[in-house]
Amino acid sequence: MNKTARKCVVWAGGLFLLGAIAIVWLPSLYAAIADHSGPTAQAGLNVLDVLLTLIRSSLFPIGAALVGAAVVIQALDGSREP
């Protein structure tokens, strides 16, 4: 396997793992933070909610893009014959 394609696959696996952890644990983390903050912290909680949602919704697509990039890199690598 091409060195760059292997790096893409490793990063994709890491992002998939982080995405799964983010989907499971970030809502609980947000709920814990919201429980410990006072009523005046709503603006900060709204910003935190947006950031956590962006993180949760972007890790899997970026990982999938890296897997696709690895496939393309491997397909265009001319050093090996099938």
Biopython code that builds the backbone (N, CA, C, O; Angstrom):
import numpy as np
from Bio.PDB.StructureBuilder import StructureBuilder

atoms = [
    (1, "MET", "N", (0.844, -1.171, 0.000)),
    (1, "MET", "CA", (0.000, 0.000, 0.000)),
    (1, "MET", "C", (0.897, 1.244, 0.000)),
    (1, "MET", "O", (1.954, 1.273, 0.629)),
    (2, "ASN", "N", (0.452, 2.236, -0.703)),
    (2, "ASN", "CA", (1.166, 3.499, -0.786)),
    (2, "ASN", "C", (1.267, 4.130, 0.608)),
    (2, "ASN", "O", (0.353, 4.011, 1.423)),
    (3, "LYS", "N", (2.380, 4.791, 0.862)),
    (3, "LYS", "CA", (2.627, 5.390, 2.171)),
    (3, "LYS", "C", (1.583, 6.468, 2.503)),
    (3, "LYS", "O", (1.084, 6.522, 3.627)),
    (4, "THR", "N", (1.260, 7.309, 1.540)),
    (4, "THR", "CA", (0.272, 8.365, 1.756)),
    (4, "THR", "C", (-1.125, 7.783, 1.942)),
    (4, "THR", "O", (-1.891, 8.262, 2.779)),
    (5, "ALA", "N", (-1.456, 6.761, 1.171)),
    (5, "ALA", "CA", (-2.761, 6.111, 1.313)),
    (5, "ALA", "C", (-2.879, 5.465, 2.693)),
    (5, "ALA", "O", (-3.942, 5.505, 3.312)),
    (6, "ARG", "N", (-1.802, 4.882, 3.165)),
    (6, "ARG", "CA", (-1.826, 4.264, 4.498)),
    (6, "ARG", "C", (-2.055, 5.324, 5.572)),
    (6, "ARG", "O", (-2.805, 5.088, 6.520)),
    (7, "LYS", "N", (-1.423, 6.485, 5.437)),
    (7, "LYS", "CA", (-1.638, 7.568, 6.393)),
    (7, "LYS", "C", (-3.094, 8.021, 6.377)),
    (7, "LYS", "O", (-3.679, 8.287, 7.427)),
    (8, "CYS", "N", (-3.675, 8.107, 5.181)),
    (8, "CYS", "CA", (-5.083, 8.503, 5.073)),
    (8, "CYS", "C", (-5.991, 7.498, 5.768)),
    (8, "CYS", "O", (-6.940, 7.887, 6.449)),
    (9, "VAL", "N", (-5.710, 6.222, 5.604)),
    (9, "VAL", "CA", (-6.532, 5.193, 6.233)),
    (9, "VAL", "C", (-6.384, 5.235, 7.756)),
    (9, "VAL", "O", (-7.366, 5.064, 8.477)),
    (10, "VAL", "N", (-5.180, 5.457, 8.241)),
    (10, "VAL", "CA", (-4.965, 5.539, 9.687)),
    (10, "VAL", "C", (-5.705, 6.744, 10.265)),
    (10, "VAL", "O", (-6.366, 6.631, 11.297)),
    (11, "TRP", "N", (-5.597, 7.891, 9.606)),
    (11, "TRP", "CA", (-6.308, 9.077, 10.070)),
    (11, "TRP", "C", (-7.815, 8.864, 10.006)),
    (11, "TRP", "O", (-8.542, 9.295, 10.901)),
    (12, "ALA", "N", (-8.285, 8.206, 8.961)),
    (12, "ALA", "CA", (-9.724, 7.941, 8.840)),
    (12, "ALA", "C", (-10.199, 7.051, 9.983)),
    (12, "ALA", "O", (-11.259, 7.293, 10.561)),
    (13, "GLY", "N", (-9.427, 6.032, 10.308)),
    (13, "GLY", "CA", (-9.800, 5.169, 11.428)),
    (13, "GLY", "C", (-9.849, 5.938, 12.736)),
    (13, "GLY", "O", (-10.748, 5.736, 13.552)),
    (14, "GLY", "N", (-8.884, 6.815, 12.931)),
    (14, "GLY", "CA", (-8.888, 7.647, 14.136)),
    (14, "GLY", "C", (-10.087, 8.574, 14.197)),
    (14, "GLY", "O", (-10.691, 8.753, 15.254)),
    (15, "LEU", "N", (-10.429, 9.164, 13.057)),
    (15, "LEU", "CA", (-11.600, 10.049, 13.024)),
    (15, "LEU", "C", (-12.894, 9.281, 13.237)),
    (15, "LEU", "O", (-13.812, 9.785, 13.883)),
    (16, "PHE", "N", (-12.978, 8.062, 12.699)),
    (16, "PHE", "CA", (-14.171, 7.249, 12.942)),
    (16, "PHE", "C", (-14.298, 6.915, 14.427)),
    (16, "PHE", "O", (-15.393, 6.960, 14.988)),
    (17, "LEU", "N", (-13.192, 6.585, 15.048)),
    (17, "LEU", "CA", (-13.205, 6.275, 16.475)),
    (17, "LEU", "C", (-13.589, 7.510, 17.294)),
    (17, "LEU", "O", (-14.426, 7.425, 18.192)),
    (18, "LEU", "N", (-12.983, 8.646, 16.986)),
    (18, "LEU", "CA", (-13.334, 9.878, 17.682)),
    (18, "LEU", "C", (-14.781, 10.275, 17.436)),
    (18, "LEU", "O", (-15.448, 10.788, 18.335)),
    (19, "GLY", "N", (-15.268, 10.039, 16.224)),
    (19, "GLY", "CA", (-16.668, 10.342, 15.919)),
    (19, "GLY", "C", (-17.619, 9.490, 16.730)),
    (19, "GLY", "O", (-18.635, 9.983, 17.219)),
    (20, "ALA", "N", (-17.298, 8.213, 16.876)),
    (20, "ALA", "CA", (-18.146, 7.338, 17.686)),
    (20, "ALA", "C", (-18.126, 7.770, 19.151)),
    (20, "ALA", "O", (-19.166, 7.793, 19.809)),
    (21, "ILE", "N", (-16.958, 8.107, 19.653)),
    (21, "ILE", "CA", (-16.865, 8.581, 21.034)),
    (21, "ILE", "C", (-17.623, 9.898, 21.199)),
    (21, "ILE", "O", (-18.300, 10.107, 22.206)),
    (22, "ALA", "N", (-17.509, 10.779, 20.215)),
    (22, "ALA", "CA", (-18.198, 12.064, 20.287)),
    (22, "ALA", "C", (-19.710, 11.891, 20.270)),
    (22, "ALA", "O", (-20.419, 12.598, 20.987)),
    (23, "ILE", "N", (-20.207, 10.973, 19.473)),
    (23, "ILE", "CA", (-21.652, 10.756, 19.417)),
    (23, "ILE", "C", (-22.166, 10.222, 20.748)),
    (23, "ILE", "O", (-23.268, 10.570, 21.171)),
    (24, "VAL", "N", (-21.385, 9.391, 21.402)),
    (24, "VAL", "CA", (-21.827, 8.787, 22.658)),
    (24, "VAL", "C", (-21.636, 9.736, 23.845)),
    (24, "VAL", "O", (-22.541, 9.873, 24.668)),
    (25, "TRP", "N", (-20.491, 10.385, 23.948)),
    (25, "TRP", "CA", (-20.147, 11.103, 25.177)),
    (25, "TRP", "C", (-20.410, 12.601, 25.154)),
    (25, "TRP", "O", (-20.626, 13.175, 26.221)),
    (26, "LEU", "N", (-20.405, 13.262, 24.018)),
    (26, "LEU", "CA", (-20.573, 14.716, 24.014)),
    (26, "LEU", "C", (-21.942, 15.176, 24.502)),
    (26, "LEU", "O", (-22.005, 16.197, 25.187)),
    (27, "PRO", "N", (-23.044, 14.489, 24.193)),
    (27, "PRO", "CA", (-24.313, 14.930, 24.788)),
    (27, "PRO", "C", (-24.316, 14.842, 26.315)),
    (27, "PRO", "O", (-24.867, 15.713, 26.989)),
    (28, "SER", "N", (-23.708, 13.803, 26.851)),
    (28, "SER", "CA", (-23.625, 13.683, 28.308)),
    (28, "SER", "C", (-22.741, 14.781, 28.893)),
    (28, "SER", "O", (-23.051, 15.330, 29.950)),
    (29, "LEU", "N", (-21.646, 15.100, 28.214)),
    (29, "LEU", "CA", (-20.772, 16.167, 28.664)),
    (29, "LEU", "C", (-21.507, 17.499, 28.655)),
    (29, "LEU", "O", (-21.389, 18.283, 29.596)),
    (30, "TYR", "N", (-22.264, 17.755, 27.596)),
    (30, "TYR", "CA", (-23.033, 19.004, 27.518)),
    (30, "TYR", "C", (-24.069, 19.071, 28.636)),
    (30, "TYR", "O", (-24.247, 20.120, 29.256)),
    (31, "ALA", "N", (-24.752, 17.959, 28.895)),
    (31, "ALA", "CA", (-25.757, 17.942, 29.957)),
    (31, "ALA", "C", (-25.115, 18.195, 31.316)),
    (31, "ALA", "O", (-25.684, 18.907, 32.143)),
    (32, "ALA", "N", (-23.948, 17.627, 31.556)),
    (32, "ALA", "CA", (-23.262, 17.848, 32.827)),
    (32, "ALA", "C", (-22.840, 19.305, 32.978)),
    (32, "ALA", "O", (-22.971, 19.884, 34.057)),
    (33, "ILE", "N", (-22.341, 19.889, 31.913)),
    (33, "ILE", "CA", (-21.941, 21.298, 31.965)),
    (33, "ILE", "C", (-23.160, 22.180, 32.172)),
    (33, "ILE", "O", (-23.107, 23.138, 32.943)),
    (34, "ALA", "N", (-24.258, 21.869, 31.491)),
    (34, "ALA", "CA", (-25.475, 22.664, 31.627)),
    (34, "ALA", "C", (-26.049, 22.555, 33.038)),
    (34, "ALA", "O", (-26.588, 23.532, 33.558)),
    (35, "ASP", "N", (-25.943, 21.386, 33.662)),
    (35, "ASP", "CA", (-26.445, 21.217, 35.025)),
    (35, "ASP", "C", (-25.646, 22.026, 36.033)),
    (35, "ASP", "O", (-26.209, 22.530, 37.005)),
    (36, "HIS", "N", (-24.351, 22.157, 35.819)),
    (36, "HIS", "CA", (-23.495, 22.858, 36.771)),
    (36, "HIS", "C", (-23.428, 24.363, 36.528)),
    (36, "HIS", "O", (-22.937, 25.102, 37.382)),
    (37, "SER", "N", (-23.905, 24.819, 35.396)),
    (37, "SER", "CA", (-23.848, 26.252, 35.128)),
    (37, "SER", "C", (-25.160, 26.902, 35.572)),
    (37, "SER", "O", (-26.194, 26.247, 35.706)),
    (38, "GLY", "N", (-25.079, 28.172, 35.788)),
    (38, "GLY", "CA", (-26.244, 28.916, 36.251)),
    (38, "GLY", "C", (-27.113, 29.381, 35.092)),
    (38, "GLY", "O", (-26.807, 29.118, 33.929)),
    (39, "PRO", "N", (-28.188, 30.067, 35.416)),
    (39, "PRO", "CA", (-29.106, 30.530, 34.367)),
    (39, "PRO", "C", (-28.516, 31.640, 33.498)),
    (39, "PRO", "O", (-29.027, 31.897, 32.407)),
    (40, "THR", "N", (-27.472, 32.290, 33.948)),
    (40, "THR", "CA", (-26.866, 33.359, 33.149)),
    (40, "THR", "C", (-25.891, 32.826, 32.109)),
    (40, "THR", "O", (-25.339, 33.603, 31.330)),
    (41, "ALA", "N", (-25.670, 31.527, 32.083)),
    (41, "ALA", "CA", (-24.694, 30.941, 31.165)),
    (41, "ALA", "C", (-25.332, 30.433, 29.876)),
    (41, "ALA", "O", (-24.697, 29.689, 29.129)),
    (42, "GLN", "N", (-26.567, 30.820, 29.605)),
    (42, "GLN", "CA", (-27.266, 30.274, 28.443)),
    (42, "GLN", "C", (-26.598, 30.646, 27.118)),
    (42, "GLN", "O", (-26.558, 29.830, 26.198)),
    (43, "ALA", "N", (-26.079, 31.853, 27.014)),
    (43, "ALA", "CA", (-25.416, 32.256, 25.767)),
    (43, "ALA", "C", (-24.176, 31.403, 25.517)),
    (43, "ALA", "O", (-23.940, 30.962, 24.392)),
    (44, "GLY", "N", (-23.394, 31.172, 26.552)),
    (44, "GLY", "CA", (-22.219, 30.316, 26.409)),
    (44, "GLY", "C", (-22.588, 28.880, 26.103)),
    (44, "GLY", "O", (-21.894, 28.208, 25.341)),
    (45, "LEU", "N", (-23.680, 28.400, 26.694)),
    (45, "LEU", "CA", (-24.131, 27.036, 26.417)),
    (45, "LEU", "C", (-24.617, 26.888, 24.984)),
    (45, "LEU", "O", (-24.445, 25.834, 24.372)),
    (46, "ASN", "N", (-25.227, 27.944, 24.446)),
    (46, "ASN", "CA", (-25.660, 27.897, 23.042)),
    (46, "ASN", "C", (-24.457, 27.780, 22.109)),
    (46, "ASN", "O", (-24.481, 27.007, 21.152)),
    (47, "VAL", "N", (-23.418, 28.541, 22.388)),
    (47, "VAL", "CA", (-22.198, 28.476, 21.575)),
    (47, "VAL", "C", (-21.556, 27.096, 21.713)),
    (47, "VAL", "O", (-21.117, 26.512, 20.723)),
    (48, "LEU", "N", (-21.503, 26.579, 22.936)),
    (48, "LEU", "CA", (-20.935, 25.249, 23.170)),
    (48, "LEU", "C", (-21.739, 24.175, 22.444)),
    (48, "LEU", "O", (-21.170, 23.236, 21.886)),
    (49, "ASP", "N", (-23.058, 24.315, 22.453)),
    (49, "ASP", "CA", (-23.904, 23.344, 21.758)),
    (49, "ASP", "C", (-23.629, 23.354, 20.258)),
    (49, "ASP", "O", (-23.558, 22.293, 19.637)),
    (50, "VAL", "N", (-23.477, 24.518, 19.679)),
    (50, "VAL", "CA", (-23.172, 24.617, 18.244)),
    (50, "VAL", "C", (-21.820, 23.982, 17.939)),
    (50, "VAL", "O", (-21.685, 23.239, 16.967)),
    (51, "LEU", "N", (-20.828, 24.270, 18.762)),
    (51, "LEU", "CA", (-19.493, 23.698, 18.536)),
    (51, "LEU", "C", (-19.500, 22.178, 18.667)),
    (51, "LEU", "O", (-18.899, 21.486, 17.846)),
    (52, "LEU", "N", (-20.168, 21.655, 19.681)),
    (52, "LEU", "CA", (-20.219, 20.206, 19.859)),
    (52, "LEU", "C", (-20.990, 19.529, 18.730)),
    (52, "LEU", "O", (-20.640, 18.426, 18.310)),
    (53, "THR", "N", (-22.033, 20.185, 18.240)),
    (53, "THR", "CA", (-22.783, 19.640, 17.111)),
    (53, "THR", "C", (-21.925, 19.617, 15.848)),
    (53, "THR", "O", (-21.966, 18.648, 15.090)),
    (54, "LEU", "N", (-21.154, 20.667, 15.618)),
    (54, "LEU", "CA", (-20.252, 20.688, 14.462)),
    (54, "LEU", "C", (-19.203, 19.589, 14.556)),
    (54, "LEU", "O", (-18.883, 18.945, 13.557)),
    (55, "ILE", "N", (-18.672, 19.377, 15.743)),
    (55, "ILE", "CA", (-17.680, 18.315, 15.922)),
    (55, "ILE", "C", (-18.306, 16.957, 15.648)),
    (55, "ILE", "O", (-17.745, 16.144, 14.914)),
    (56, "ARG", "N", (-19.479, 16.713, 16.244)),
    (56, "ARG", "CA", (-20.135, 15.415, 16.062)),
    (56, "ARG", "C", (-20.495, 15.151, 14.612)),
    (56, "ARG", "O", (-20.392, 14.019, 14.140)),
    (57, "SER", "N", (-20.917, 16.190, 13.900)),
    (57, "SER", "CA", (-21.388, 15.971, 12.537)),
    (57, "SER", "C", (-20.285, 16.032, 11.484)),
    (57, "SER", "O", (-20.551, 15.772, 10.311)),
    (58, "SER", "N", (-19.072, 16.364, 11.865)),
    (58, "SER", "CA", (-18.020, 16.476, 10.851)),
    (58, "SER", "C", (-16.993, 15.349, 10.895)),
    (58, "SER", "O", (-16.285, 15.144, 9.909)),
    (59, "LEU", "N", (-16.887, 14.625, 11.979)),
    (59, "LEU", "CA", (-15.821, 13.622, 12.076)),
    (59, "LEU", "C", (-16.026, 12.454, 11.117)),
    (59, "LEU", "O", (-15.076, 12.036, 10.455)),
    (60, "PHE", "N", (-17.241, 11.919, 11.025)),
    (60, "PHE", "CA", (-17.484, 10.796, 10.120)),
    (60, "PHE", "C", (-17.321, 11.181, 8.646)),
    (60, "PHE", "O", (-16.679, 10.435, 7.907)),
    (61, "PRO", "N", (-17.874, 12.318, 8.181)),
    (61, "PRO", "CA", (-17.659, 12.676, 6.773)),
    (61, "PRO", "C", (-16.192, 12.928, 6.412)),
    (61, "PRO", "O", (-15.760, 12.579, 5.313)),
    (62, "ILE", "N", (-15.437, 13.519, 7.308)),
    (62, "ILE", "CA", (-14.022, 13.731, 7.024)),
    (62, "ILE", "C", (-13.292, 12.398, 6.945)),
    (62, "ILE", "O", (-12.439, 12.204, 6.079)),
    (63, "GLY", "N", (-13.625, 11.474, 7.851)),
    (63, "GLY", "CA", (-13.036, 10.132, 7.797)),
    (63, "GLY", "C", (-13.383, 9.416, 6.501)),
    (63, "GLY", "O", (-12.534, 8.754, 5.905)),
    (64, "ALA", "N", (-14.631, 9.550, 6.066)),
    (64, "ALA", "CA", (-15.037, 8.916, 4.809)),
    (64, "ALA", "C", (-14.310, 9.538, 3.618)),
    (64, "ALA", "O", (-13.943, 8.835, 2.677)),
    (65, "ALA", "N", (-14.104, 10.843, 3.657)),
    (65, "ALA", "CA", (-13.354, 11.498, 2.585)),
    (65, "ALA", "C", (-11.911, 11.012, 2.549)),
    (65, "ALA", "O", (-11.334, 10.851, 1.474)),
    (66, "LEU", "N", (-11.332, 10.781, 3.712)),
    (66, "LEU", "CA", (-9.960, 10.267, 3.749)),
    (66, "LEU", "C", (-9.879, 8.839, 3.220)),
    (66, "LEU", "O", (-8.899, 8.482, 2.567)),
    (67, "VAL", "N", (-10.883, 8.025, 3.489)),
    (67, "VAL", "CA", (-10.898, 6.676, 2.921)),
    (67, "VAL", "C", (-10.992, 6.768, 1.401)),
    (67, "VAL", "O", (-10.292, 6.046, 0.691)),
    (68, "GLY", "N", (-11.844, 7.644, 0.903)),
    (68, "GLY", "CA", (-11.938, 7.837, -0.546)),
    (68, "GLY", "C", (-10.641, 8.339, -1.145)),
    (68, "GLY", "O", (-10.240, 7.907, -2.226)),
    (69, "ALA", "N", (-9.983, 9.252, -0.445)),
    (69, "ALA", "CA", (-8.696, 9.751, -0.928)),
    (69, "ALA", "C", (-7.665, 8.636, -0.968)),
    (69, "ALA", "O", (-6.847, 8.575, -1.886)),
    (70, "ALA", "N", (-7.700, 7.751, 0.026)),
    (70, "ALA", "CA", (-6.758, 6.628, 0.037)),
    (70, "ALA", "C", (-7.005, 5.701, -1.144)),
    (70, "ALA", "O", (-6.056, 5.201, -1.747)),
    (71, "VAL", "N", (-8.256, 5.471, -1.476)),
    (71, "VAL", "CA", (-8.573, 4.620, -2.624)),
    (71, "VAL", "C", (-8.069, 5.251, -3.912)),
    (71, "VAL", "O", (-7.483, 4.570, -4.753)),
    (72, "VAL", "N", (-8.295, 6.544, -4.069)),
    (72, "VAL", "CA", (-7.846, 7.238, -5.282)),
    (72, "VAL", "C", (-6.328, 7.258, -5.361)),
    (72, "VAL", "O", (-5.763, 7.017, -6.428)),
    (73, "ILE", "N", (-5.665, 7.540, -4.257)),
    (73, "ILE", "CA", (-4.196, 7.554, -4.247)),
    (73, "ILE", "C", (-3.651, 6.185, -4.620)),
    (73, "ILE", "O", (-2.708, 6.068, -5.403)),
    (74, "GLN", "N", (-4.258, 5.153, -4.048)),
    (74, "GLN", "CA", (-3.790, 3.797, -4.347)),
    (74, "GLN", "C", (-4.055, 3.440, -5.813)),
    (74, "GLN", "O", (-3.236, 2.776, -6.448)),
    (75, "ALA", "N", (-5.195, 3.879, -6.346)),
    (75, "ALA", "CA", (-5.519, 3.573, -7.740)),
    (75, "ALA", "C", (-4.593, 4.313, -8.706)),
    (75, "ALA", "O", (-4.243, 3.784, -9.761)),
    (76, "LEU", "N", (-4.201, 5.522, -8.350)),
    (76, "LEU", "CA", (-3.351, 6.307, -9.240)),
    (76, "LEU", "C", (-1.866, 6.034, -9.059)),
    (76, "LEU", "O", (-1.041, 6.525, -9.829)),
    (77, "ASP", "N", (-1.531, 5.262, -8.055)),
    (77, "ASP", "CA", (-0.131, 4.912, -7.823)),
    (77, "ASP", "C", (0.315, 3.961, -8.928)),
    (77, "ASP", "O", (-0.189, 2.843, -9.039)),
    (78, "GLY", "N", (1.247, 4.405, -9.728)),
    (78, "GLY", "CA", (1.685, 3.604, -10.863)),
    (78, "GLY", "C", (2.844, 2.682, -10.572)),
    (78, "GLY", "O", (3.362, 2.049, -11.492)),
    (79, "SER", "N", (3.266, 2.581, -9.341)),
    (79, "SER", "CA", (4.452, 1.785, -9.045)),
    (79, "SER", "C", (4.152, 0.284, -8.992)),
    (79, "SER", "O", (5.073, -0.529, -9.074)),
    (80, "ARG", "N", (2.901, -0.085, -8.859)),
    (80, "ARG", "CA", (2.554, -1.512, -8.774)),
    (80, "ARG", "C", (1.596, -1.898, -9.898)),
    (80, "ARG", "O", (0.697, -1.143, -10.269)),
    (81, "GLU", "N", (1.815, -3.059, -10.408)),
    (81, "GLU", "CA", (0.918, -3.621, -11.403)),
    (81, "GLU", "C", (-0.045, -4.586, -10.720)),
    (81, "GLU", "O", (0.353, -5.274, -9.780)),
    (82, "PRO", "N", (-1.297, -4.657, -11.162)),
    (82, "PRO", "CA", (-2.249, -5.583, -10.533)),
    (82, "PRO", "C", (-1.901, -7.035, -10.791)),
    (82, "PRO", "O", (-2.607, -7.931, -10.328)),
]
sb = StructureBuilder()
sb.init_structure("model")
sb.init_model(0)
sb.init_chain("A")
sb.init_seg("    ")
for serial, (resi, resn, name, xyz) in enumerate(atoms, 1):
    if name == "N":
        sb.init_residue(resn, " ", resi, " ")
    sb.init_atom(name, np.array(xyz, "f"), 0.0, 1.0, " ", f" {name:<3s}", serial, name[0])
structure = sb.get_structure()
